[in-house]
Amino acid sequence: MESHSEQSTECPATSDNSDCQRVDQYGFEKSDFNYESYEELMSDYLAVVTRRSKKWSKLLQGTGKMEKNLKVKRYVRKGIPCEHRTEIWMAFSGAQDQLERNPGYYQALLKTEQHDPKIEEVIHADMHRTFPDNIQFRHSSQSCLQKALFNVLLAYGHHNKDVGYCQGMNFIAGYLLIITKDEEKSFWLMVALIGRILPDYYTQTMLGLKVDQEVLGELVKSKVPAVWQTMNQHDVMWTLVVSRWFICLYVDVLPVETVLRIWDCLFYEGSKILFRVALTLIRHNQNLISQAKSLPEICEGFKQITRGEYVEDCHSFMQKIFMEPGGLSTATITKLRKMCRNNITSESQ
């Protein structure tokens, strides 16, 4: 991971304390880290988190089934405290409902006698690539999450045979496990993400992913024309610069706390949030990108815009994604998706 921002704590216990470094609360190691700058940034944010936690606790007190409304939407956009994140994600993604309707289903998937050896092989190959800078995914950790990660991915591969396993899913499942610390809940959140929130992102053709990259291009054309002209002038395909943003849902792209704030909104509002994040990054850095003179310079520019204080200050960044891109209706996204899907399918025939 390139950048992770959250309160630093002592390293969770591992069998080899000599390797123990200061890590954030999610288990990511801090290396080449400016603590002075970070602590200044976090001092204000921690006050925000404390206020939000109290408000969420009051909101959730004595409530039955949570329902979507403007107040809850406002709360979600301002951030879900860690202690409530699993509960809120499960409730508003539909994952909790699916878990309750299918008792024992996850365990049954793991107990099946006919595991697909091809799926097992590709999942195993990605295990060591999943968060090498997170101590929770090392064998030396007393609570190593690698086995849980393998189980979630294997179960999902058998649940959705059309998808099986695709690269990128390991990072998503890994993040879910870091937050939920629960295999079954992580599995049902995967089902919600891949089956409902991000349809066709992880199929063999990845048509949904290709469509959304082209949709972003259309949105940039209307909202940030200088960047669109630069991309068009140098014949740069959007997949070269933003495919990882979408397929990993900004994991391994933006700082961990910023990603989690994005996911708060993703589980509540759906995939439209991915476009708001992308447009905000591009619009804020349009001068840097539009001054690029070549394809390599453009690619480097897109890497640079995902780093630094602008994205590390997650609370300020999340406020900006709902202001900077301007209006972005579901109807607009739906219309653009239909147009781009038709274009892609007609070109492939």
VMD Tcl script that draws the C-alpha trace (Angstrom):
set ca {
  {0.00 0.00 0.00}
  {1.31 3.44 -0.81}
  {-0.23 5.43 2.02}
  {-2.25 4.59 5.10}
  {-3.56 7.12 7.55}
  {-4.99 6.38 11.00}
  {-4.06 6.56 14.64}
  {-0.76 4.84 15.34}
  {-0.81 2.17 18.01}
  {1.57 -0.43 19.30}
  {2.02 -3.41 17.04}
  {-0.37 -6.30 17.74}
  {1.37 -9.35 19.14}
  {3.27 -11.52 16.72}
  {5.46 -14.51 17.28}
  {8.47 -12.45 16.27}
  {8.57 -9.21 18.23}
  {11.82 -8.17 16.55}
  {9.78 -7.41 13.43}
  {7.32 -5.32 15.38}
  {7.05 -1.74 14.19}
  {4.57 0.98 14.93}
  {1.40 0.24 13.00}
  {-1.96 1.89 12.57}
  {-5.09 0.42 14.12}
  {-5.72 -1.66 11.00}
  {-2.33 -3.39 11.13}
  {-0.56 -1.43 8.39}
  {3.06 -0.62 9.13}
  {4.27 2.95 9.10}
  {7.47 3.45 7.12}
  {8.96 6.73 5.87}
  {6.19 8.41 7.81}
  {6.03 12.07 8.85}
  {4.57 11.75 12.34}
  {4.64 15.49 13.02}
  {2.54 16.28 9.96}
  {0.29 13.30 10.59}
  {-0.40 14.15 14.23}
  {-1.27 17.73 13.28}
  {-3.69 16.43 10.65}
  {-5.26 13.86 12.97}
  {-5.69 16.11 15.99}
  {-8.65 17.82 14.33}
  {-10.01 14.64 12.78}
  {-9.98 12.68 16.03}
  {-12.23 15.34 17.55}
  {-14.60 14.85 14.62}
  {-14.52 11.05 15.07}
  {-15.35 11.39 18.78}
  {-18.35 13.62 18.04}
  {-19.57 11.30 15.29}
  {-19.24 8.25 17.56}
  {-21.47 9.81 20.21}
  {-24.09 10.76 17.62}
  {-24.08 7.29 16.05}
  {-24.42 5.60 19.44}
  {-27.43 7.76 20.19}
  {-28.95 7.08 16.76}
  {-28.55 3.31 17.10}
  {-29.80 3.08 20.68}
  {-32.87 0.93 20.91}
  {-33.51 0.94 17.15}
  {-34.85 -2.10 15.41}
  {-34.21 -2.52 11.71}
  {-32.33 0.47 10.32}
  {-33.98 2.35 7.49}
  {-32.51 4.73 4.96}
  {-33.44 8.38 5.35}
  {-31.87 11.80 4.88}
  {-30.56 11.93 8.44}
  {-28.83 8.56 8.18}
  {-27.45 9.47 4.74}
  {-25.97 12.64 6.24}
  {-24.47 10.62 9.09}
  {-22.94 8.10 6.68}
  {-21.37 10.84 4.57}
  {-19.78 12.32 7.69}
  {-18.25 8.94 8.57}
  {-19.19 5.75 10.40}
  {-17.15 5.11 13.56}
  {-15.10 1.91 13.53}
  {-17.14 0.32 16.30}
  {-20.34 0.61 14.23}
  {-18.93 0.08 10.73}
  {-19.62 -3.66 10.38}
  {-23.19 -3.30 11.64}
  {-23.98 -0.38 9.31}
  {-22.33 -1.94 6.25}
  {-24.19 -5.20 6.83}
  {-27.53 -3.46 7.31}
  {-27.53 -1.08 4.37}
  {-25.85 -3.35 1.83}
  {-28.47 -6.06 2.36}
  {-25.76 -8.45 3.58}
  {-27.33 -8.89 7.03}
  {-30.66 -9.82 5.49}
  {-28.98 -12.40 3.22}
  {-27.02 -13.88 6.12}
  {-30.19 -14.32 8.17}
  {-32.09 -15.83 5.23}
  {-29.33 -18.36 4.54}
  {-28.18 -19.84 7.86}
  {-25.26 -22.25 7.48}
  {-24.82 -21.47 3.78}
  {-21.28 -20.07 4.12}
  {-20.09 -23.07 6.14}
  {-21.71 -25.44 3.62}
  {-19.74 -23.82 0.78}
  {-16.49 -24.46 2.61}
  {-17.41 -28.05 3.46}
  {-18.21 -29.06 -0.12}
  {-16.12 -32.03 -1.18}
  {-15.61 -30.83 -4.73}
  {-13.56 -27.64 -4.52}
  {-12.47 -26.34 -7.91}
  {-8.67 -26.88 -7.96}
  {-8.20 -24.02 -10.46}
  {-9.88 -21.53 -8.12}
  {-7.84 -22.80 -5.18}
  {-4.64 -22.43 -7.20}
  {-5.20 -18.82 -8.29}
  {-6.33 -17.78 -4.80}
  {-3.24 -19.37 -3.24}
  {-1.06 -17.51 -5.76}
  {-2.44 -14.17 -4.57}
  {-2.16 -14.82 -0.84}
  {1.39 -13.47 -0.46}
  {0.52 -10.42 -2.59}
  {-2.28 -9.35 -0.28}
  {-1.18 -6.48 1.98}
  {2.47 -7.45 2.55}
  {2.75 -4.33 4.74}
  {-0.06 -5.45 7.05}
  {1.08 -7.61 9.95}
  {-2.33 -9.29 10.22}
  {-1.69 -11.07 6.93}
  {1.65 -12.57 7.98}
  {2.06 -16.12 9.19}
  {4.00 -14.80 12.19}
  {0.90 -13.02 13.46}
  {-0.97 -14.75 16.28}
  {-4.23 -13.85 14.56}
  {-3.16 -14.26 10.94}
  {-6.00 -13.44 8.54}
  {-4.60 -15.39 5.56}
  {-6.66 -18.52 6.25}
  {-9.80 -16.44 6.72}
  {-9.02 -14.59 3.48}
  {-8.58 -17.86 1.60}
  {-11.87 -19.20 2.99}
  {-13.88 -16.12 2.03}
  {-12.50 -16.09 -1.51}
  {-12.96 -19.85 -1.96}
  {-16.54 -19.72 -0.66}
  {-17.34 -16.84 -2.97}
  {-15.82 -18.69 -5.92}
  {-18.23 -21.59 -5.31}
  {-21.16 -19.29 -4.59}
  {-20.73 -17.38 -7.85}
  {-19.28 -19.78 -10.41}
  {-19.67 -17.22 -13.22}
  {-17.12 -15.02 -11.45}
  {-15.02 -17.59 -9.57}
  {-11.99 -15.55 -8.57}
  {-10.52 -12.44 -10.19}
  {-7.46 -10.45 -9.19}
  {-8.45 -7.50 -7.06}
  {-11.00 -9.47 -5.08}
  {-8.28 -10.42 -2.57}
  {-7.80 -6.76 -1.58}
  {-11.55 -6.24 -1.17}
  {-11.98 -9.38 0.94}
  {-8.89 -8.44 2.95}
  {-10.27 -4.99 3.80}
  {-13.60 -6.52 4.78}
  {-11.85 -8.94 7.14}
  {-9.79 -6.15 8.70}
  {-13.01 -4.33 9.60}
  {-15.42 -7.17 10.41}
  {-12.96 -9.74 11.82}
  {-15.66 -12.20 10.68}
  {-15.46 -14.59 7.71}
  {-19.18 -15.06 7.20}
  {-19.99 -11.35 7.33}
  {-17.12 -10.59 4.96}
  {-18.48 -13.22 2.56}
  {-21.98 -11.70 2.52}
  {-20.56 -8.20 2.06}
  {-18.65 -9.57 -0.96}
  {-21.91 -10.98 -2.29}
  {-23.54 -7.55 -1.90}
  {-20.65 -5.72 -3.56}
  {-20.04 -8.01 -6.51}
  {-23.61 -9.14 -7.11}
  {-25.56 -5.93 -6.56}
  {-23.44 -2.81 -6.10}
  {-20.82 -3.54 -8.80}
  {-22.51 -5.83 -11.34}
  {-20.28 -7.21 -14.10}
  {-17.06 -5.77 -12.64}
  {-15.54 -9.18 -11.98}
  {-16.92 -11.33 -14.79}
  {-14.57 -12.81 -17.38}
  {-15.19 -9.93 -19.79}
  {-15.26 -7.34 -16.95}
  {-17.85 -5.51 -19.03}
  {-19.21 -3.50 -16.11}
  {-15.71 -2.27 -15.25}
  {-15.01 -1.29 -18.86}
  {-18.34 0.50 -19.08}
  {-17.75 2.53 -15.91}
  {-14.29 3.60 -17.07}
  {-15.85 4.93 -20.26}
  {-18.62 6.58 -18.23}
  {-15.93 8.38 -16.25}
  {-14.42 9.54 -19.54}
  {-17.78 11.01 -20.59}
  {-18.17 12.74 -17.23}
  {-14.66 14.20 -17.46}
  {-15.44 15.40 -20.99}
  {-18.33 17.51 -19.69}
  {-17.00 18.48 -16.25}
  {-13.21 18.73 -16.73}
  {-12.75 19.31 -20.50}
  {-9.06 20.30 -20.23}
  {-8.18 16.84 -18.90}
  {-10.36 15.11 -21.48}
  {-8.62 17.05 -24.27}
  {-5.19 16.00 -22.93}
  {-6.25 12.35 -22.75}
  {-7.69 12.54 -26.26}
  {-4.68 14.38 -27.69}
  {-2.26 11.70 -26.48}
  {-4.68 8.85 -27.23}
  {-4.61 7.59 -23.62}
  {-7.26 5.00 -22.76}
  {-8.97 5.48 -19.40}
  {-8.25 1.87 -18.46}
  {-4.53 2.73 -18.31}
  {-4.98 5.27 -15.52}
  {-8.11 4.39 -13.55}
  {-8.74 0.65 -13.84}
  {-7.12 -0.01 -10.44}
  {-9.20 2.76 -8.87}
  {-12.39 0.96 -9.82}
  {-11.48 -2.72 -9.62}
  {-9.91 -2.35 -6.16}
  {-12.43 0.29 -5.01}
  {-9.49 2.62 -4.23}
  {-7.79 0.03 -2.00}
  {-4.00 0.26 -2.49}
  {-4.63 3.63 -4.18}
  {-5.77 5.99 -1.41}
  {-4.98 6.03 2.34}
  {-6.81 3.40 4.37}
  {-9.03 5.75 6.38}
  {-10.02 7.61 3.22}
  {-10.90 4.31 1.52}
  {-13.06 3.27 4.47}
  {-14.92 6.58 4.37}
  {-15.53 6.00 0.65}
  {-16.78 2.49 1.40}
  {-19.17 3.86 4.04}
  {-20.91 5.73 1.23}
  {-20.47 2.91 -1.29}
  {-22.44 0.45 0.85}
  {-25.13 3.04 1.53}
  {-25.45 4.95 -1.76}
  {-24.06 2.53 -4.33}
  {-21.44 2.73 -7.07}
  {-22.10 6.37 -7.98}
  {-19.67 7.28 -5.18}
  {-16.78 5.82 -7.22}
  {-17.35 8.47 -9.91}
  {-17.54 11.28 -7.34}
  {-14.15 10.28 -5.94}
  {-12.55 10.00 -9.39}
  {-13.97 13.32 -10.60}
  {-12.83 15.11 -7.45}
  {-9.27 13.78 -7.81}
  {-9.15 14.72 -11.50}
  {-10.83 18.11 -11.15}
  {-8.64 19.18 -8.22}
  {-5.49 18.22 -10.17}
  {-6.59 19.22 -13.67}
  {-3.67 21.63 -14.18}
  {-1.11 18.93 -13.37}
  {-2.70 16.41 -15.74}
  {-3.47 18.81 -18.59}
  {0.16 20.01 -18.64}
  {1.44 16.48 -19.34}
  {3.27 16.17 -22.68}
  {3.22 12.39 -23.16}
  {1.51 9.16 -22.14}
  {4.14 8.37 -19.43}
  {3.70 11.88 -17.98}
  {-0.08 11.43 -17.89}
  {0.24 8.06 -16.13}
  {2.66 9.54 -13.61}
  {0.30 12.44 -13.04}
  {-2.55 10.08 -12.21}
  {-0.30 8.34 -9.67}
  {0.67 11.63 -8.05}
  {-2.92 12.81 -7.54}
  {-3.68 9.90 -5.21}
  {-0.96 10.94 -2.74}
  {-0.41 13.74 -0.29}
  {-2.33 15.73 2.28}
  {-5.33 16.35 0.01}
  {-6.33 12.67 0.16}
  {-4.88 11.96 3.62}
  {-7.23 14.48 5.25}
  {-10.11 12.08 4.77}
  {-12.80 14.24 6.41}
  {-12.03 17.26 4.23}
  {-11.70 15.05 1.14}
  {-15.09 13.43 1.71}
  {-16.70 16.84 2.03}
  {-15.18 17.83 -1.29}
  {-16.42 14.79 -3.24}
  {-19.99 15.93 -2.63}
  {-19.26 19.49 -3.76}
  {-16.45 19.58 -6.34}
  {-17.98 17.42 -9.12}
  {-21.30 19.27 -8.97}
  {-24.55 17.50 -9.78}
  {-24.31 13.79 -10.55}
  {-27.70 12.11 -10.72}
  {-28.39 8.39 -10.86}
  {-30.36 9.05 -14.05}
  {-27.25 10.55 -15.68}
  {-25.09 7.58 -14.69}
  {-27.71 5.11 -15.91}
  {-28.02 6.89 -19.27}
  {-24.24 7.02 -19.76}
  {-23.84 3.38 -18.76}
  {-26.39 2.33 -21.36}
  {-24.67 4.37 -24.07}
  {-21.17 3.14 -23.21}
  {-22.30 -0.48 -22.89}
  {-23.86 -0.31 -26.37}
  {-20.67 1.22 -27.78}
  {-18.42 -1.44 -26.25}
  {-20.59 -4.40 -27.24}
  {-21.03 -3.13 -30.82}
  {-17.25 -2.67 -31.18}
  {-16.59 -6.22 -30.00}
  {-18.98 -7.79 -32.51}
}
mol new
graphics top color blue
foreach p $ca { graphics top sphere $p radius 0.5 }
foreach p [lrange $ca 0 end-1] q [lrange $ca 1 end] { graphics top cylinder $p $q radius 0.2 }
display resetview
